Amino acid sequence: MKIGVPREIKNREYRVGMTPAAVQELTGHGHDVLVQSGAGNAIGFSDEDYRQAGASVLDDAADVFRASELIVKVKEPQAEERALLTPEHTLFTYLHLAPDKAQTDDLVNSGATCIAYETVTDKAGRLPLLAPMSEVAGRMSIQAGAHCLEKALGGRGVLLGGVPGVSPARVAVVGGGVVGQNAIAMAVGLGAQVTVLDRNLDVLRALDQHYGNRITTLFSTAQTLDETVTAADLVIGSVLIPGASAPKLITRDMVRRMPEGSVIVDVAIDQGGCAETSRATTHDDPVYLVDGVVHYCVANMPGAVARTSTLALNNATLPFVIALANKGPDRAMKEDPHLRAGLNVTAGKVTYREVAEATGHPYTNPESLLGS
């Protein structure tokens, strides 16, 4: 199979879909890998590294798309990339389609087969290709939040861990999944006063057993959420409904009643955000104020630590890329229901129910569209 790896073009996005080590694995299986020149330069993977791994290096993205059957990326294709997709392409990347009708429409119109990292599952029902970036984003959320609490960025001027004689910052983590767990680990390590809210008692029990009295666990209700968010110095939004738009749990009224200079880091922004006041920002312009509350809503947070993120992502995606290349997309998805769960769009149809509902497209069962 011919596998294309274009350079990412989203704002400040330095990750790359495949490392030279991953390329070497694919070429070792007899596949041709086509990498756009400069795709990995920013994180220390040179064109020569890719050539030594067996890849061909092409100058332009259009050349990569034109020569490839399987396109492996990191972020959702931008408009100019979507224009290069054809029915002969299989796209494997993060898509986050539910809050992005324009992208969904373009992918439907392209006729391409589009498999989203974020909805691929495993035997335990987890999201193994979302997990590594959730781990990175969860840890980064505390770094970003601590920085935003500084006065220079409009924050309260609060040190996350406090100092002897001065209380630490109050951190509210809304959602105890992978993002939340990693945010908690960082916040506790820095000495913050941490409260986590979730509606899954098993999650809360596990966190309580791990941290004991170093954190407070609360079952999330309208009351506990309101009381915790409005008293927090830093709120981490880490709510996820796989494939669907994030629920707007943090209301505008809550934001209005938060302390001036407090901070919201909405890690759910890829799926539309979990605060009513959230809108996507970039690494170039990461924050804005609403009612005196600093909002950090960067939609590709892990791109800021692109080398770590690329290595972690490739560790998770490589077995699936090999399966797609060795078997072909249809057979790979027919034989693996967990990979098939990643299929969001194919043959002009939306094949993920939550995406269809959010974007107004009819839903088509993916099994009916896979070849025999």
C-alpha positions as CSV (number, residue, x, y, z in Angstrom):
1,M,0.0,0.0,0.0
2,K,1.1,3.6,-0.6
3,I,1.0,5.5,2.7
4,G,1.2,9.3,2.8
5,V,2.4,11.5,5.6
6,P,1.7,15.2,4.9
7,R,3.2,18.0,7.0
8,E,0.6,19.3,9.5
9,I,-0.6,22.9,8.7
10,K,-2.8,23.7,11.7
11,N,-1.6,26.7,13.7
12,R,1.5,25.8,15.7
13,E,1.0,22.1,15.0
14,Y,4.4,20.4,15.0
15,R,3.4,16.8,15.5
16,V,3.8,14.3,12.6
17,G,1.6,11.3,11.7
18,M,4.5,8.8,11.5
19,T,8.0,8.9,13.0
20,P,10.9,7.4,11.1
21,A,10.7,4.3,13.3
22,A,7.1,3.8,12.4
23,V,8.0,4.3,8.7
24,Q,10.7,1.6,9.0
25,E,8.0,-0.8,10.4
26,L,5.8,-0.1,7.4
27,T,8.5,-0.4,4.8
28,G,9.6,-3.6,6.4
29,H,6.1,-4.9,5.6
30,G,6.7,-4.1,2.0
31,H,4.7,-0.8,1.9
32,D,5.7,2.5,0.2
33,V,5.7,5.5,2.5
34,L,5.6,9.0,1.1
35,V,6.5,11.8,3.5
36,Q,6.2,15.5,2.7
37,S,9.5,17.4,3.1
38,G,9.9,19.0,6.4
39,A,7.1,17.0,8.1
40,G,9.2,16.2,11.1
41,N,11.8,18.9,11.1
42,A,10.4,20.9,14.0
43,I,10.7,17.9,16.4
44,G,14.0,16.5,15.2
45,F,13.1,14.1,12.5
46,S,14.9,15.2,9.3
47,D,14.0,14.3,5.7
48,E,17.2,12.2,5.7
49,D,15.9,10.3,8.8
50,Y,12.8,9.4,6.8
51,R,14.8,8.4,3.7
52,Q,17.0,6.1,5.8
53,A,13.9,4.5,7.2
54,G,12.8,3.7,3.6
55,A,10.4,6.6,2.8
56,S,10.3,8.7,-0.3
57,V,10.3,12.4,0.5
58,L,8.0,14.6,-1.7
59,D,8.0,18.4,-1.8
60,D,4.3,19.2,-1.8
61,A,1.2,18.0,0.1
62,A,-0.7,17.7,-3.1
63,D,2.0,15.3,-4.4
64,V,1.7,13.2,-1.2
65,F,-2.1,13.0,-1.5
66,R,-2.0,12.3,-5.2
67,A,0.4,9.4,-4.8
68,S,-1.1,7.8,-1.7
69,E,-4.0,5.5,-0.8
70,L,-3.8,5.8,3.0
71,I,-3.2,9.2,4.5
72,V,-1.9,9.2,8.1
73,K,-2.1,12.6,10.0
74,V,-2.4,14.0,13.5
75,K,-5.0,16.8,13.3
76,E,-8.2,17.1,11.3
77,P,-7.6,18.0,7.7
78,Q,-7.8,21.7,7.0
79,A,-10.0,23.0,4.1
80,E,-7.1,23.0,1.6
81,E,-6.3,19.4,2.6
82,R,-9.9,18.3,2.4
83,A,-9.9,19.5,-1.2
84,L,-7.2,16.9,-2.0
85,L,-9.2,13.9,-0.8
86,T,-10.9,11.6,-3.2
87,P,-13.0,8.4,-2.9
88,E,-9.7,6.4,-3.4
89,H,-8.3,7.7,-0.1
90,T,-8.5,6.4,3.4
91,L,-7.8,9.1,6.0
92,F,-6.6,8.0,9.5
93,T,-6.3,10.9,12.0
94,Y,-8.1,12.9,14.7
95,L,-11.3,14.3,13.2
96,H,-13.5,15.6,16.1
97,L,-16.4,16.0,13.7
98,A,-19.4,16.5,16.0
99,P,-18.8,20.3,16.5
100,D,-17.5,20.8,13.0
101,K,-20.2,20.6,10.3
102,A,-18.1,22.2,7.7
103,Q,-15.4,19.6,8.0
104,T,-18.0,16.8,8.1
105,D,-19.7,18.1,4.9
106,D,-16.4,18.3,3.1
107,L,-15.4,14.7,4.1
108,V,-18.8,13.4,3.0
109,N,-18.5,15.2,-0.3
110,S,-15.0,13.8,-0.8
111,G,-16.2,10.2,-0.8
112,A,-13.1,9.3,1.2
113,T,-13.0,6.7,4.0
114,C,-12.3,8.6,7.2
115,I,-11.3,6.8,10.4
116,A,-11.1,8.9,13.5
117,Y,-8.5,8.1,16.2
118,E,-10.8,9.4,18.9
119,T,-13.5,6.8,18.4
120,V,-11.4,3.7,17.9
121,T,-12.0,1.4,20.9
122,D,-10.5,-1.5,22.7
123,K,-11.8,-4.7,24.4
124,A,-12.5,-2.8,27.6
125,G,-14.5,0.0,25.8
126,R,-11.7,2.5,26.2
127,L,-10.3,4.9,23.6
128,P,-6.7,3.7,23.1
129,L,-5.8,6.3,20.4
130,L,-7.2,9.2,22.3
131,A,-5.6,8.1,25.6
132,P,-2.0,9.2,24.9
133,M,-3.0,12.7,23.9
134,S,-5.5,12.9,26.8
135,E,-2.6,12.0,29.1
136,V,-0.5,14.8,27.6
137,A,-3.4,17.3,27.6
138,G,-4.3,16.5,31.2
139,R,-0.8,17.1,32.4
140,M,-0.4,20.2,30.3
141,S,-3.7,21.6,31.5
142,I,-2.2,22.2,35.0
143,Q,0.9,23.7,33.5
144,A,-1.2,26.0,31.4
145,G,-3.6,26.8,34.2
146,A,-0.8,27.6,36.6
147,H,0.7,30.0,34.1
148,C,-2.7,31.6,33.4
149,L,-3.1,32.3,37.1
150,E,-0.2,34.7,36.9
151,K,-1.1,38.3,36.8
152,A,0.6,38.9,33.5
153,L,-2.0,36.8,31.7
154,G,-5.0,38.3,33.7
155,G,-5.0,35.7,36.4
156,R,-5.5,36.2,40.2
157,G,-1.8,36.1,40.9
158,V,-2.1,32.8,42.8
159,L,0.7,30.2,43.1
160,L,-0.8,26.8,42.5
161,G,0.9,25.1,45.5
162,G,1.0,28.1,47.8
163,V,3.9,28.6,50.2
164,P,4.2,28.0,53.9
165,G,1.6,30.2,55.6
166,V,-0.4,30.8,52.4
167,S,-3.2,28.5,51.1
168,P,-2.7,26.7,47.8
169,A,-4.9,27.3,44.8
170,R,-8.3,25.5,44.6
171,V,-8.4,23.3,41.5
172,A,-11.7,21.8,40.3
173,V,-11.4,18.9,37.8
174,V,-14.7,18.3,36.0
175,G,-14.5,14.7,34.8
176,G,-12.4,11.9,36.2
177,G,-11.4,10.2,32.9
178,V,-7.9,10.0,31.4
179,V,-7.6,13.8,31.1
180,G,-8.9,14.4,34.6
181,Q,-6.7,11.7,36.1
182,N,-3.6,13.2,34.6
183,A,-4.6,16.7,35.6
184,I,-5.2,15.5,39.2
185,A,-1.7,13.8,39.3
186,M,0.0,17.0,38.3
187,A,-2.1,19.3,40.5
188,V,-1.6,17.1,43.6
189,G,2.1,16.9,42.8
190,L,2.3,20.7,42.8
191,G,0.5,20.9,46.1
192,A,-2.9,22.3,45.0
193,Q,-6.2,21.8,46.8
194,V,-8.0,19.5,44.3
195,T,-11.6,18.6,44.0
196,V,-12.8,16.2,41.2
197,L,-16.4,15.8,40.1
198,D,-17.7,12.8,38.2
199,R,-21.0,10.8,37.9
200,N,-19.2,7.5,37.8
201,L,-18.9,6.2,41.4
202,D,-16.3,3.6,40.3
203,V,-14.1,6.4,39.0
204,L,-14.5,8.3,42.2
205,R,-13.8,5.3,44.4
206,A,-10.6,4.5,42.4
207,L,-9.4,8.1,42.8
208,D,-10.2,8.1,46.5
209,Q,-8.3,4.8,47.0
210,H,-5.3,6.2,45.2
211,Y,-5.1,9.7,46.7
212,G,-7.0,9.3,50.0
213,N,-7.4,12.7,51.7
214,R,-5.1,14.5,49.3
215,I,-8.1,15.2,47.1
216,T,-11.9,15.6,47.5
217,T,-14.2,13.5,45.3
218,L,-17.7,14.7,44.7
219,F,-20.6,13.1,42.8
220,S,-21.4,15.6,40.1
221,T,-24.8,17.2,40.5
222,A,-26.0,20.7,39.5
223,Q,-25.5,21.8,43.1
224,T,-22.0,20.3,43.7
225,L,-20.8,21.5,40.3
226,D,-22.0,25.0,40.9
227,E,-20.6,25.2,44.3
228,T,-17.2,23.8,43.3
229,V,-16.7,25.7,40.1
230,T,-17.7,29.1,41.5
231,A,-15.2,28.7,44.4
232,A,-12.3,27.5,42.3
233,D,-9.2,29.4,41.2
234,L,-8.6,26.9,38.4
235,V,-11.2,24.7,36.6
236,I,-10.1,21.9,34.3
237,G,-12.9,20.9,31.9
238,S,-12.3,17.2,31.0
239,V,-15.7,15.9,30.1
240,L,-16.0,13.4,27.2
241,I,-18.8,11.7,25.4
242,P,-17.1,9.6,22.7
243,G,-17.6,11.1,19.2
244,A,-20.3,13.6,20.4
245,S,-20.2,17.3,21.3
246,A,-19.2,17.9,24.9
247,P,-22.0,18.8,27.2
248,K,-22.1,22.4,28.4
249,L,-21.8,21.7,32.1
250,I,-20.2,25.0,33.1
251,T,-22.9,27.6,32.5
252,R,-22.3,31.3,31.7
253,D,-23.9,32.1,35.1
254,M,-21.3,30.0,36.9
255,V,-18.5,31.8,35.0
256,R,-20.0,35.1,36.0
257,R,-19.8,34.2,39.7
258,M,-16.3,32.8,39.6
259,P,-13.6,34.9,41.3
260,E,-12.1,37.6,39.1
261,G,-8.9,36.3,37.6
262,S,-9.8,32.6,38.0
263,V,-9.0,30.3,35.1
264,I,-10.8,27.8,33.0
265,V,-8.8,25.3,30.9
266,D,-11.3,23.6,28.7
267,V,-9.6,20.5,27.4
268,A,-12.9,19.4,25.9
269,I,-12.7,22.2,23.3
270,D,-11.9,19.7,20.5
271,Q,-15.4,18.4,21.0
272,G,-16.9,22.0,21.3
273,G,-16.0,22.6,25.0
274,C,-17.8,21.9,28.2
275,A,-18.3,25.6,29.2
276,E,-20.9,27.8,27.6
277,T,-18.3,30.6,27.3
278,S,-15.6,28.4,25.6
279,R,-14.4,29.0,22.0
280,A,-11.4,27.4,20.4
281,T,-8.1,29.4,20.6
282,T,-4.7,28.8,19.2
283,H,-1.1,28.6,20.6
284,D,-0.5,32.0,19.0
285,D,-3.4,33.6,20.9
286,P,-4.4,31.1,23.6
287,V,-6.4,33.1,26.1
288,Y,-9.3,35.5,26.4
289,L,-11.5,36.9,29.2
290,V,-15.2,36.5,29.9
291,D,-16.5,38.3,33.0
292,G,-13.0,38.6,34.3
293,V,-12.3,34.8,34.0
294,V,-9.3,33.7,31.9
295,H,-10.2,31.1,29.3
296,Y,-7.5,28.8,27.9
297,C,-9.2,26.8,25.0
298,V,-6.4,25.7,22.7
299,A,-7.7,23.0,20.5
300,N,-4.4,21.2,19.9
301,M,-2.7,21.5,23.3
302,P,-0.4,18.5,22.9
303,G,1.1,20.2,19.8
304,A,3.0,22.4,22.2
305,V,5.0,19.4,23.3
306,A,5.1,17.9,19.9
307,R,8.0,15.5,20.2
308,T,6.6,13.8,23.3
309,S,3.1,13.8,21.8
310,T,4.2,12.3,18.5
311,L,6.1,9.5,20.1
312,A,3.2,8.7,22.4
313,L,0.7,8.8,19.6
314,N,2.8,6.6,17.2
315,N,3.1,4.0,19.9
316,A,-0.7,3.7,20.0
317,T,-1.5,4.1,16.3
318,L,1.2,2.0,14.7
319,P,-0.5,-1.4,15.1
320,F,-3.7,0.0,13.4
321,V,-1.7,1.6,10.6
322,I,0.0,-1.8,10.0
323,A,-3.4,-3.6,10.0
324,L,-4.9,-1.1,7.5
325,A,-1.9,-1.4,5.2
326,N,-1.5,-5.1,5.4
327,K,-5.2,-6.1,5.0
328,G,-6.7,-3.1,3.3
329,P,-9.2,-0.8,5.1
330,D,-12.3,-2.8,4.4
331,R,-10.9,-6.1,5.6
332,A,-9.1,-4.6,8.5
333,M,-12.3,-3.0,9.8
334,K,-14.5,-6.1,9.1
335,E,-12.1,-8.2,11.1
336,D,-11.6,-5.7,14.0
337,P,-14.8,-4.1,15.4
338,H,-12.6,-1.8,17.5
339,L,-11.0,-0.3,14.4
340,R,-14.4,-0.2,12.7
341,A,-15.7,1.9,15.6
342,G,-13.3,4.6,14.3
343,L,-15.1,4.8,11.0
344,N,-16.9,8.2,10.9
345,V,-17.4,8.8,7.2
346,T,-17.1,6.6,4.1
347,A,-18.6,6.6,0.6
348,G,-20.4,9.9,1.2
349,K,-22.1,8.6,4.3
350,V,-21.8,9.4,8.0
351,T,-21.2,6.2,9.9
352,Y,-20.9,7.4,13.5
353,R,-24.3,8.0,15.1
354,E,-23.3,10.9,17.4
355,V,-21.6,12.7,14.5
356,A,-24.7,12.3,12.3
357,E,-26.9,13.6,15.0
358,A,-24.7,16.6,15.7
359,T,-24.2,17.6,12.1
360,G,-27.6,16.9,10.6
361,H,-26.5,14.1,8.3
362,P,-28.4,10.8,8.1
363,Y,-26.7,7.9,9.9
364,T,-25.6,4.8,8.0
365,N,-24.6,1.6,9.7
366,P,-20.9,1.2,8.8
367,E,-21.1,-2.6,8.3
368,S,-23.5,-2.1,5.4
369,L,-20.8,-0.1,3.5
370,L,-17.8,-2.3,4.0
371,G,-16.8,-4.6,1.2
372,S,-17.5,-8.3,1.4
